[in-house]
Amino acid sequence: MKVLILENDQYACTSKGLPEVGVEYYLEDATKGTEAQNRAFHALVREYWLSGLASYEDKSLLEFRDYIKRDLGAGFESYIYADILELPVMLKKVKKYDSIPKDIRDENRKNPDRPIISGKLKSWSHYTKKERKNTITNLVHEMISAGVASKKFDEILEGIGGWQ
């Protein structure tokens, strides 16, 4: 149920269903990611990881979650790189990968064992509602493509309103 708070202690229901008299409700800002999205995302990540069908080389559930956020979510919010083109070598921080000089990006690709670029993943708590929705959609599509088929997966999909 979505409720719009109006002036003078009034409200308007903007979706189906009305609040029931005598029932307490928790309010969440509908423009930000919701607790329901949070529970759904973490349940999906856990179920995917437990299925063993993902093609990531993870060592833990937390590492797997980071791969999902990187590849299916909002990705990195910033980057730190070693500016090896000038002396003295300095660490620099940028918001966008394209802001890193091309020569440094090329060097990083040539020597993956000696990375000189590090990305900082965007925290799930900082995702917008739209970013969360897109990430969950991408994750479900990947899970279906990978062949995840379990009772728990079906329960999660049912809990988020079914799946098309």
SEFIMI-89479 format. One record per residue (C-alpha): residue in one letter; residue number from 0; y, x, z. Coordinates in nm, 3 decimals, padded with zeros to 5 digits. Each point is the difference from the previous one (the first is absolute). Layout:
BEGIN
+---+-----+---------+---------+---------+
: r :   k :      py :      px :      pz :
+---+-----+---------+---------+---------+
: A : NUM :       Y :       X :       Z :
...
+---+-----+---------+---------+---------+
// end
This chain:
BEGIN
+---+-----+---------+---------+---------+
: r :   k :      py :      px :      pz :
+---+-----+---------+---------+---------+
: M :   0 :  00.000 :  00.000 :  00.000 :
: K :   1 :  00.346 :  00.127 : -00.087 :
: V :   2 :  00.296 : -00.115 :  00.208 :
: L :   3 :  00.366 :  00.060 : -00.075 :
: I :   4 :  00.213 :  00.019 :  00.316 :
: L :   5 :  00.326 : -00.190 : -00.039 :
: E :   6 :  00.314 : -00.022 :  00.211 :
: N :   7 :  00.023 : -00.221 :  00.310 :
: D :   8 : -00.362 :  00.047 :  00.113 :
: Q :   9 : -00.138 : -00.158 : -00.316 :
: Y :  10 : -00.270 :  00.112 : -00.240 :
: A :  11 : -00.145 : -00.106 : -00.334 :
: C :  12 : -00.361 :  00.044 : -00.113 :
: T :  13 :  00.005 :  00.169 : -00.341 :
: S :  14 : -00.375 : -00.021 : -00.060 :
: K :  15 : -00.279 : -00.248 :  00.058 :
: G :  16 : -00.081 : -00.097 :  00.355 :
: L :  17 :  00.219 : -00.083 :  00.293 :
: P :  18 :  00.005 :  00.163 :  00.342 :
: E :  19 : -00.185 : -00.204 :  00.263 :
: V :  20 :  00.172 : -00.116 :  00.315 :
: G :  21 : -00.114 :  00.198 :  00.305 :
: V :  22 : -00.144 :  00.293 : -00.200 :
: E :  23 :  00.154 :  00.346 :  00.034 :
: Y :  24 :  00.054 :  00.206 : -00.316 :
: Y :  25 :  00.074 :  00.367 : -00.060 :
: L :  26 :  00.287 :  00.055 : -00.240 :
: E :  27 :  00.001 :  00.282 : -00.252 :
: D :  28 :  00.274 :  00.093 : -00.243 :
: A :  29 : -00.141 : -00.130 : -00.330 :
: T :  30 :  00.193 :  00.259 : -00.202 :
: K :  31 : -00.191 :  00.290 :  00.159 :
: G :  32 : -00.370 :  00.079 :  00.004 :
: T :  33 : -00.191 : -00.240 :  00.219 :
: E :  34 : -00.260 :  00.060 :  00.269 :
: A :  35 : -00.248 : -00.194 : -00.218 :
: Q :  36 :  00.057 :  00.251 : -00.282 :
: N :  37 : -00.047 :  00.283 :  00.247 :
: R :  38 : -00.334 : -00.138 :  00.122 :
: A :  39 : -00.118 : -00.072 : -00.356 :
: F :  40 :  00.087 :  00.348 : -00.127 :
: H :  41 : -00.174 :  00.184 :  00.280 :
: A :  42 : -00.305 : -00.227 : -00.016 :
: L :  43 : -00.027 :  00.056 : -00.377 :
: V :  44 :  00.038 :  00.377 :  00.032 :
: R :  45 : -00.269 :  00.010 :  00.269 :
: E :  46 : -00.241 : -00.216 : -00.198 :
: Y :  47 :  00.053 :  00.208 : -00.316 :
: W :  48 : -00.057 :  00.322 :  00.193 :
: L :  49 : -00.315 : -00.134 :  00.170 :
: S :  50 : -00.138 : -00.116 : -00.337 :
: G :  51 : -00.023 :  00.362 : -00.119 :
: L :  52 :  00.100 : -00.114 : -00.350 :
: A :  53 :  00.339 :  00.170 : -00.015 :
: S :  54 :  00.030 :  00.320 : -00.201 :
: Y :  55 :  00.229 :  00.182 :  00.242 :
: E :  56 : -00.107 :  00.319 :  00.177 :
: D :  57 :  00.110 : -00.111 :  00.343 :
: K :  58 : -00.115 :  00.134 :  00.334 :
: S :  59 :  00.115 : -00.291 :  00.215 :
: L :  60 :  00.121 : -00.357 : -00.017 :
: L :  61 :  00.359 :  00.118 :  00.061 :
: E :  62 : -00.019 :  00.247 : -00.287 :
: F :  63 : -00.146 : -00.272 : -00.223 :
: R :  64 :  00.286 : -00.235 :  00.095 :
: D :  65 :  00.249 :  00.269 : -00.103 :
: Y :  66 : -00.170 :  00.033 : -00.341 :
: I :  67 :  00.031 : -00.376 : -00.044 :
: K :  68 :  00.370 :  00.005 :  00.094 :
: R :  69 :  00.057 :  00.292 : -00.237 :
: D :  70 : -00.190 : -00.137 : -00.300 :
: L :  71 :  00.024 : -00.378 :  00.038 :
: G :  72 :  00.307 : -00.039 :  00.220 :
: A :  73 :  00.361 :  00.115 :  00.009 :
: G :  74 : -00.106 :  00.365 :  00.001 :
: F :  75 :  00.228 :  00.273 :  00.125 :
: E :  76 :  00.345 : -00.068 :  00.143 :
: S :  77 :  00.112 :  00.363 : -00.029 :
: Y :  78 : -00.118 :  00.350 : -00.092 :
: I :  79 :  00.041 :  00.347 :  00.144 :
: Y :  80 : -00.043 :  00.298 : -00.228 :
: A :  81 :  00.030 :  00.374 :  00.014 :
: D :  82 :  00.275 :  00.115 : -00.236 :
: I :  83 : -00.171 :  00.312 : -00.133 :
: L :  84 :  00.246 :  00.040 : -00.287 :
: E :  85 :  00.268 :  00.160 :  00.215 :
: L :  86 : -00.004 :  00.248 :  00.284 :
: P :  87 : -00.018 : -00.047 :  00.285 :
: V :  88 : -00.270 : -00.265 : -00.043 :
: M :  89 :  00.119 : -00.321 :  00.167 :
: L :  90 : -00.149 : -00.337 :  00.083 :
: K :  91 :  00.184 : -00.292 : -00.157 :
: K :  92 : -00.036 : -00.374 :  00.046 :
: V :  93 :  00.048 : -00.259 : -00.275 :
: K :  94 : -00.058 : -00.375 : -00.028 :
: K :  95 : -00.151 : -00.004 : -00.351 :
: Y :  96 : -00.268 :  00.220 : -00.152 :
: D :  97 :  00.208 :  00.034 : -00.317 :
: S :  98 :  00.273 :  00.166 :  00.209 :
: I :  99 : -00.227 :  00.303 :  00.049 :
: P : 100 :  00.070 :  00.262 : -00.269 :
: K : 101 : -00.251 : -00.020 : -00.287 :
: D : 102 : -00.102 :  00.367 :  00.037 :
: I : 103 : -00.104 : -00.063 :  00.360 :
: R : 104 : -00.193 : -00.317 : -00.092 :
: D : 105 : -00.181 :  00.195 : -00.275 :
: E : 106 : -00.080 :  00.288 :  00.239 :
: N : 107 : -00.138 : -00.250 :  00.252 :
: R : 108 : -00.235 : -00.144 : -00.266 :
: K : 109 : -00.118 :  00.348 : -00.109 :
: N : 110 : -00.092 :  00.104 :  00.355 :
: P : 111 : -00.131 : -00.307 :  00.184 :
: D : 112 : -00.157 :  00.224 :  00.266 :
: R : 113 :  00.347 :  00.128 :  00.097 :
: P : 114 :  00.216 : -00.312 :  00.007 :
: I : 115 :  00.374 :  00.048 :  00.018 :
: I : 116 :  00.082 : -00.371 : -00.002 :
: S : 117 : -00.079 : -00.243 :  00.280 :
: G : 118 :  00.063 : -00.372 : -00.006 :
: K : 119 :  00.075 : -00.219 :  00.301 :
: L : 120 : -00.178 : -00.334 : -00.030 :
: K : 121 :  00.203 : -00.309 :  00.064 :
: S : 122 : -00.108 : -00.153 :  00.329 :
: W : 123 : -00.172 : -00.340 : -00.026 :
: S : 124 :  00.244 : -00.128 :  00.263 :
: H : 125 :  00.288 :  00.080 : -00.239 :
: Y : 126 : -00.151 : -00.181 : -00.301 :
: T : 127 :  00.189 : -00.306 : -00.117 :
: K : 128 : -00.181 : -00.332 : -00.021 :
: K : 129 : -00.020 :  00.042 : -00.380 :
: E : 130 : -00.138 :  00.355 :  00.029 :
: R : 131 : -00.265 : -00.123 :  00.244 :
: K : 132 : -00.095 : -00.288 : -00.229 :
: N : 133 : -00.029 :  00.232 : -00.302 :
: T : 134 : -00.205 :  00.254 :  00.196 :
: I : 135 : -00.241 : -00.266 :  00.127 :
: T : 136 : -00.033 : -00.142 : -00.352 :
: N : 137 : -00.070 :  00.346 : -00.145 :
: L : 138 : -00.250 :  00.072 :  00.276 :
: V : 139 : -00.192 : -00.325 : -00.053 :
: H : 140 : -00.014 :  00.061 : -00.377 :
: E : 141 : -00.135 :  00.350 :  00.056 :
: M : 142 : -00.255 : -00.122 :  00.255 :
: I : 143 : -00.126 : -00.266 : -00.242 :
: S : 144 : -00.018 :  00.259 : -00.282 :
: A : 145 : -00.194 :  00.238 :  00.226 :
: G : 146 : -00.250 : -00.275 :  00.077 :
: V : 147 :  00.080 : -00.071 :  00.365 :
: A : 148 : -00.197 : -00.313 :  00.088 :
: S : 149 : -00.049 : -00.075 :  00.365 :
: K : 150 :  00.030 : -00.294 :  00.232 :
: K : 151 :  00.294 :  00.168 :  00.176 :
: F : 152 :  00.181 :  00.059 : -00.332 :
: D : 153 : -00.046 : -00.368 : -00.088 :
: E : 154 :  00.133 : -00.100 :  00.343 :
: I : 155 :  00.309 :  00.218 : -00.046 :
: L : 156 :  00.067 : -00.147 : -00.346 :
: E : 157 : -00.040 : -00.349 :  00.139 :
: G : 158 :  00.241 :  00.086 :  00.282 :
: I : 159 :  00.271 :  00.110 : -00.243 :
: G : 160 : -00.029 : -00.319 : -00.199 :
: G : 161 : -00.287 :  00.062 : -00.235 :
: W : 162 :  00.018 :  00.216 : -00.306 :
: Q : 163 :  00.055 : -00.064 : -00.368 :
+---+-----+---------+---------+---------+
// end
